[in-house]
Amino acid sequence: MRGSAMSPADPAMSDAVARLQEWASAFEAALGTGHPDRVAALFAADCYWRDLIAFTWTIRTLEGQEAIRQMVADRAAIVRASHWRVTGAADVAGGIDGWLDFETALARGRAHVRLRQGRCWTLLTAARALKGHEEAEGPTRERGAPRPGQADRRSWLDRRAEEAASIGRTVQPYVLIVGGGQGGLALGARLKRLKVPALIVDTHPLPGDNWRSRYRSLCLHDPVWYDHLPYLPFPAHWPVFTPKDKLADWLEMYARVMELDCWNSTTCRSAAYDAQGGLWTVQVDRDGEPVTLQPRHLVLATGMAGLPQLPSIPGMDGFKGEQHHSSRHEGGAAYAGKRVVVIGSNNSAHDICADLVEHGADVTMLQRSSTLVVKTDTMLRLGWGALYSEEAVAAGIDTDTADLLAASMPYRLMPDVQRPIWARIAEEDAAFYDRLRAAGFLLDFGEDESGMGLKYLRRGSGYYIDVGASELIINGAIKLRSDSGIKAIVPDGVLLEDGSLLAADVIVYATGFGSMTGWAEKLISREVADAVGPCWGLGSGTARDPGPWVGELRNMWTPTAQDGLWFHGGNLAQSRHYSRYLALQLKARFEQLPVTPYRP
Ligand SMILES: Cc1cc2nc3c(=O)[nH]c(=O)nc-3n(C[C@H](O)[C@H](O)[C@H](O)COP(=O)(O)OP(=O)(O)OC[C@H]3O[C@@H](n4cnc5c(N)ncnc54)[C@H](O)[C@@H]3O)c2cc1C
């Protein structure tokens, strides 16, 4: 399907390619004539155009012909999109799906189109590189060894050491990234390759410590094909589900070989923006030394699972035993023989409970609301399989193509696409779900039965990918209470609304994490956080994702209401894919290219 560079005159060109090229030529002509109505008419009545910074210099989905018409009216003359060339197309049920390359005045891009009855149902346009500012790679890679007679005879080591020593000291970073987890590192790597001076600061002593510091039993719940970092994919022997300390070592290595400028043991204390000068003043504490940094752009890559969210339950202060949030839970080893109540029923709660059982603790999970559970193997087969699996790789779907295909489905359509998949999962694993229900576990498949991906996008929580803990609930090794709310924490444990007492020596609050906007409030100000508004969530109007509908993840990877402030994060796949568009937006500004986000 990716196809090669077939020209319309090629006799071997398939019918699907020819028909898509016909549409693309009409599209290009309509864009060029300054007639937005003609562009809109090439779309179906029910249509979606998702743009990743190619036309809008933000991330936006235009829904319907009128929204498309308006954007084209505003943008076509500036963007000057041209050279739409089909690189692959195939007949699918109801139409044609295919790929195109295109150019704009500033960028080279890739597009994905779904045609139905000759008109466009969904279009994805993604800027992939800035013209004249492409990353050096392949034939344009650096030579490394000095050329005979070259004036600068410094070794790589000397040059690298000087570069690392100067940033933040004699050279101000253009971009300061707060947070050196996989998010900060992936973005740092892209900026390095784009030659944008960037500094990453992180409180932890070493890159990778964001994973090292989590509970011992943690392995990634997503499979390896989904988790690669930019530029350096995991090797082919890498396990399907990466243990967290192994991932930590990979990140540490990544920071080094990608030559990232990281200040570890460095905490960002505050940041203030000077609108006149267009500069941030950021106070950091570098291993006890106060340092002031003045970047033009500040990226908060502080983690969407970074600000622990503790519930407020009467009596918490009076508990006699030990209590902590899941982010502070190191593992079950210290709790053999102890009575532990774990409040919560999502991924962390399950992992922690299973590990505690393994270490001989007496564990009760307290489920407060229903949870989506899916068996890993089923998820591998029916969830990730089409795009992120050994089979997908064998079918020629590389990570980049998979990412673009995933991005090509507008969020509005996702529930309808996902529902049948989750209905099938429910049917295939019906016996498993029956046993889980019989154990008292409250199950759901999302408010509208649309499954895990949507729960993640809407609220970032509410599910467990089963790597074994469900069986422990079914067989009673993990005790479960789901039939009564919590009335209070009392000195000896947790008092439930039905009057029963769950006696406990330890309480673990696996109660999730707050919005990334909280970081803006903490590090910048309440005013800026309020102006920016919430991060994450689509505005679906479902639980914990209040409307209005936005159609994209709010404030992620896009310009925000605060000049020079950006948010970056998410799972490994999002971090990998969207760091590209964030890096290109920052590079465009670094090169002072005329980029103005489309704000209708
Ligand atoms: C238990 C758990 C399991 C997960 N499993 C998966 C999985 O299987 N697959 C997947 O893709 N995702 C998973 N995730 C989600 C996501 O990938 C992780 O949360 C990941 O760590 C996010 O990376 P990040 O770089 O965006 O943020 P983080 O890893 O949270 O890193 C943020 C960094 O910011 C630093 N920081 C914060 N404040 C400051 C400050 N003021 N100054 C300096 N530094 C600061 C922190 O020290 C930290 O290192 C999981 C999350 C959790 C909590």
The ligand as an SDF file (V2000), in Angstrom:
LIG
                    3D

 53 58  0  0  0  0  0  0  0  0999 V2000
    2.6170    2.9520   36.4270 C   0  0  0  0  0  0  0  0  0  0  0  0
    2.6610    3.4720   35.0290 C   0  0  0  0  0  0  0  0  0  0  0  0
    2.7380    2.5890   33.9590 C   0  0  0  0  0  0  0  0  0  0  0  0
    2.7970    3.0520   32.6610 C   0  0  0  0  0  0  0  0  0  0  0  0
    2.9110    2.1730   31.6300 N   0  0  0  0  0  0  0  0  0  0  0  0
    3.0190    2.6270   30.3600 C   0  0  0  0  0  0  0  0  0  0  0  0
    3.1850    1.7370   29.2600 C   0  0  0  0  0  0  0  0  0  0  0  0
    3.1520    0.5390   29.3960 O   0  0  0  0  0  0  0  0  0  0  0  0
    3.3550    2.2340   28.0220 N   0  0  0  0  0  0  0  0  0  0  0  0
    3.3780    3.5730   27.8060 C   0  0  0  0  0  0  0  0  0  0  0  0
    3.5820    3.9890   26.6730 O   0  0  0  0  0  0  0  0  0  0  0  0
    3.1540    4.4350   28.8220 N   0  0  0  0  0  0  0  0  0  0  0  0
    2.9860    4.0040   30.0740 C   0  0  0  0  0  0  0  0  0  0  0  0
    2.7800    4.8860   31.0950 N   0  0  0  0  0  0  0  0  0  0  0  0
    2.4850    6.2820   30.7650 C   0  0  0  0  0  0  0  0  0  0  0  0
    3.6950    7.1260   30.3590 C   0  0  0  0  0  0  0  0  0  0  0  0
    4.4170    6.5260   29.3180 O   0  0  0  0  0  0  0  0  0  0  0  0
    4.5890    7.3420   31.5320 C   0  0  0  0  0  0  0  0  0  0  0  0
    3.9110    8.0620   32.5130 O   0  0  0  0  0  0  0  0  0  0  0  0
    5.8640    8.0640   31.1580 C   0  0  0  0  0  0  0  0  0  0  0  0
    6.7170    8.0640   32.2530 O   0  0  0  0  0  0  0  0  0  0  0  0
    5.6000    9.4730   30.6770 C   0  0  0  0  0  0  0  0  0  0  0  0
    6.8110   10.0310   30.2900 O   0  0  0  0  0  0  0  0  0  0  0  0
    7.0490   11.5910   30.3470 P   0  0  0  0  0  0  0  0  0  0  0  0
    8.4510   11.8270   29.9280 O   0  0  0  0  0  0  0  0  0  0  0  0
    5.9810   12.2780   29.5910 O   0  0  0  0  0  0  0  0  0  0  0  0
    6.8300   11.9570   31.8720 O   0  0  0  0  0  0  0  0  0  0  0  0
    7.5090   11.3680   33.1900 P   0  0  0  0  0  0  0  0  0  0  0  0
    8.0570   10.0320   32.9900 O   0  0  0  0  0  0  0  0  0  0  0  0
    6.5050   11.5610   34.2830 O   0  0  0  0  0  0  0  0  0  0  0  0
    8.7370   12.3160   33.3890 O   0  0  0  0  0  0  0  0  0  0  0  0
    8.5970   13.6190   33.8310 C   0  0  0  0  0  0  0  0  0  0  0  0
    9.9110   14.0490   34.4020 C   0  0  0  0  0  0  0  0  0  0  0  0
    9.7720   15.4010   34.7960 O   0  0  0  0  0  0  0  0  0  0  0  0
   10.5830   15.5910   35.9080 C   0  0  0  0  0  0  0  0  0  0  0  0
   10.1260   16.7930   36.6010 N   0  0  0  0  0  0  0  0  0  0  0  0
    8.8930   17.0510   37.0780 C   0  0  0  0  0  0  0  0  0  0  0  0
    8.8680   18.2720   37.6360 N   0  0  0  0  0  0  0  0  0  0  0  0
   10.1070   18.7850   37.4920 C   0  0  0  0  0  0  0  0  0  0  0  0
   10.7030   20.0290   37.8550 C   0  0  0  0  0  0  0  0  0  0  0  0
   10.0210   20.9960   38.4820 N   0  0  0  0  0  0  0  0  0  0  0  0
   12.0130   20.2320   37.5540 N   0  0  0  0  0  0  0  0  0  0  0  0
   12.7280   19.2780   36.9150 C   0  0  0  0  0  0  0  0  0  0  0  0
   12.2070   18.0790   36.5530 N   0  0  0  0  0  0  0  0  0  0  0  0
   10.9050   17.8530   36.8380 C   0  0  0  0  0  0  0  0  0  0  0  0
   10.4400   14.3350   36.7260 C   0  0  0  0  0  0  0  0  0  0  0  0
   11.5590   14.1280   37.5450 O   0  0  0  0  0  0  0  0  0  0  0  0
   10.3260   13.2730   35.6350 C   0  0  0  0  0  0  0  0  0  0  0  0
   11.5350   12.6150   35.3820 O   0  0  0  0  0  0  0  0  0  0  0  0
    2.7310    4.4420   32.4110 C   0  0  0  0  0  0  0  0  0  0  0  0
    2.6300    5.3300   33.5030 C   0  0  0  0  0  0  0  0  0  0  0  0
    2.5900    4.8550   34.7910 C   0  0  0  0  0  0  0  0  0  0  0  0
    2.4630    5.8350   35.9330 C   0  0  0  0  0  0  0  0  0  0  0  0
  1  2  1  0
  2  3  1  0
  2 52  2  0
  3  4  2  0
  4  5  1  0
  4 50  1  0
  5  6  2  0
  6  7  1  0
  6 13  1  0
  7  8  2  0
  7  9  1  0
  9 10  1  0
 10 11  2  0
 10 12  1  0
 12 13  2  0
 13 14  1  0
 14 15  1  0
 14 50  1  0
 15 16  1  0
 16 17  1  0
 16 18  1  0
 18 19  1  0
 18 20  1  0
 20 21  1  0
 20 22  1  0
 22 23  1  0
 23 24  1  0
 24 25  2  0
 24 26  1  0
 24 27  1  0
 27 28  1  0
 28 29  2  0
 28 30  1  0
 28 31  1  0
 31 32  1  0
 32 33  1  0
 33 34  1  0
 33 48  1  0
 34 35  1  0
 35 36  1  0
 35 46  1  0
 36 37  1  0
 36 45  1  0
 37 38  2  0
 38 39  1  0
 39 40  1  0
 39 45  2  0
 40 41  1  0
 40 42  2  0
 42 43  1  0
 43 44  2  0
 44 45  1  0
 46 47  1  0
 46 48  1  0
 48 49  1  0
 50 51  2  0
 51 52  1  0
 52 53  1  0
M  END
$$$$
